[in-house]
Amino acid sequence: MSKANPVLDPFFNQTTRWRAEMQRLRAIVLDCEELTEERKWRQPCYVFEGANVAIISSFNDYCVLAFFKGALLKDPEGILEAPGANSQSTRQAKFTSVEEIDAREGVLRSYLQEAIEAERAGLSIEFKDTDAYDVPEELEQKFEEDAEFKAAFEALTPGRQRGYLLHFGQAKQSKTRAARIENAMPRIYEGKGFNER
């Protein structure tokens, strides 16, 4: 059994929503001796030889055990789903009760082993190239006006670039797209992604 990281105890013990469910997920994941529990993005993340394998998160209506390369998992039980329409890699299993988790414990353990084996084998996800995403007209205009901003955007990782392109492009009105770009500029200059603080 892997060691629980005491840094994460407050996350599990002080949360008011889905506490018992997340504690149960933690126990199952920690039973995988090859995983290390780390705190990333203020959440419990489970790592194999430096690679992120899974993360436990809570939302208003459910908690999840999410697999970073879940798209590689076979999922014969059909319990994994993409967290969003544009998710290329992550897949998550949603839960609303400890009983539901207990009923899927064997499946979760096998999926965790499969995810570890994928890392051990060096498997990777083929992501859609960033060039395949539409660049909003307002962003193109900002690039023309501000070469430093364009360089900062291009210095972002491809995943961060895609996140911003999706965020900007989802706005229906031009003024909203322009406002989103302006609001994101400080984070882009800092090299941070759309959801990073």
BELNORPE-V878815 format. One record per residue. RES is the residue in one small letter. PHI is phi as a letter, one per 30 degrees, with the letter a starting at -180 (999 if undefined). PSI is psi in radians with two decimals (none if undefined). OMEGA is omega in whole degrees, -180 to 180 (* if undefined). Layout:
res	phi	psi	omega
RES	PHI	PSI	OMEGA
RES	PHI	PSI	OMEGA
//
This chain:
res	phi	psi	omega
m	999	2.36	177
s	d	2.74	179
k	d	2.42	172
a	d	2.39	178
n	d	2.01	-176
p	d	-0.38	177
v	d	-0.49	-177
l	c	-0.09	180
d	e	-0.77	178
p	e	-0.63	178
f	e	-0.79	-177
f	d	-0.55	-174
n	c	-0.41	-175
q	c	-0.15	178
t	d	2.50	-178
t	c	-0.40	-177
r	c	2.25	175
w	i	0.46	-178
r	e	-0.97	-177
a	d	-0.68	-179
e	d	-0.77	-179
m	d	-0.61	176
q	d	-0.66	178
r	d	-0.75	176
l	d	-0.72	179
r	e	-0.79	-179
a	d	-0.71	180
i	d	-0.80	-178
v	d	-0.72	-180
l	d	-0.33	177
d	d	-0.26	174
c	d	1.79	-172
e	d	-0.38	-175
e	d	-0.12	-178
l	c	2.54	176
t	c	2.36	179
e	c	2.14	179
e	b	2.79	176
r	c	2.05	178
k	b	2.42	-178
w	h	0.58	180
r	i	0.41	-178
q	b	2.83	176
p	d	2.11	-179
c	c	2.46	-176
y	c	2.18	-166
v	b	2.45	174
f	b	2.01	179
e	h	0.81	176
g	i	-0.14	-179
a	c	2.32	177
n	d	2.21	-179
v	c	-0.85	-175
a	b	2.83	179
i	b	2.54	176
i	c	2.25	-179
s	b	2.77	175
s	b	2.59	178
f	b	3.10	-178
n	e	-0.79	-171
d	c	-0.08	-177
y	a	2.94	169
c	c	2.85	-176
v	b	2.67	161
l	c	1.96	-176
a	c	2.47	179
f	c	2.16	-176
f	d	-0.66	178
k	c	0.73	-177
g	d	-0.42	179
a	d	-0.34	178
l	d	-0.31	-176
l	d	2.53	-177
k	d	-0.65	178
d	h	1.00	179
p	d	-0.40	180
e	d	-0.19	178
g	i	0.62	-178
i	c	-0.13	-177
l	c	2.46	176
e	b	2.70	177
a	d	2.42	-180
p	d	-0.30	180
g	a	2.89	-176
a	d	-0.47	-177
n	c	0.16	-180
s	d	2.11	-178
q	c	-0.44	-172
s	b	-0.90	-173
t	d	2.44	172
r	b	2.53	-176
q	b	2.62	173
a	c	2.15	-178
k	c	2.52	179
f	b	2.57	177
t	b	0.09	177
s	a	2.70	176
v	d	-0.65	-180
e	d	-0.68	178
e	d	-0.71	178
i	d	-0.81	180
d	e	-0.66	180
a	d	-0.45	-179
r	c	0.15	-175
e	e	-0.84	-180
g	d	-0.70	179
v	d	-0.80	-180
l	d	-0.74	179
r	d	-0.74	-179
s	d	-0.64	178
y	d	-0.68	177
l	d	-0.75	179
q	d	-0.73	179
e	d	-0.69	179
a	d	-0.69	177
i	d	-0.77	180
e	d	-0.61	177
a	d	-0.71	177
e	d	-0.76	-180
r	d	-0.64	-180
a	d	-0.13	180
g	i	0.43	180
l	d	2.59	180
s	b	2.85	179
i	c	2.39	173
e	d	1.82	-179
f	d	2.58	173
k	d	2.34	-178
d	d	2.50	-179
t	e	-0.55	179
d	d	-0.31	-180
a	d	-0.20	-180
y	c	2.48	178
d	d	2.38	175
v	c	2.01	-179
p	e	2.55	180
e	e	-0.68	-179
e	d	-0.59	178
l	d	-0.72	176
e	e	-0.73	180
q	d	-0.74	179
k	d	-0.66	177
f	d	-0.73	180
e	d	-0.64	-179
e	d	-0.51	-169
d	b	1.62	-178
a	d	-0.56	179
e	d	-0.72	178
f	d	-0.75	178
k	e	-0.76	179
a	d	-0.68	179
a	d	-0.72	179
f	d	-0.78	-179
e	d	-0.36	178
a	d	-0.25	178
l	d	2.72	174
t	d	2.71	179
p	e	-0.67	179
g	d	-0.71	178
r	d	-0.70	177
q	d	-0.80	-180
r	d	-0.72	179
g	e	-0.79	179
y	d	-0.74	180
l	d	-0.71	177
l	d	-0.81	-179
h	d	-0.83	-180
f	d	-0.79	-174
g	d	-0.35	-179
q	d	-0.31	179
a	d	2.34	-176
k	d	-0.55	-176
q	c	2.55	-179
s	e	-0.75	-178
k	d	-0.56	178
t	d	-0.73	177
r	d	-0.78	179
a	d	-0.72	180
a	d	-0.69	178
r	d	-0.70	179
i	d	-0.83	179
e	e	-0.78	-179
n	d	-0.53	-177
a	d	-0.28	-174
m	e	-0.80	180
p	e	-0.70	179
r	d	-0.66	179
i	d	-0.76	177
y	d	-0.54	179
e	d	-0.07	180
g	i	0.30	-177
k	c	2.68	177
g	d	3.03	-176
f	e	-0.73	-177
n	c	0.01	-179
e	d	2.58	178
r	c	none	*
//
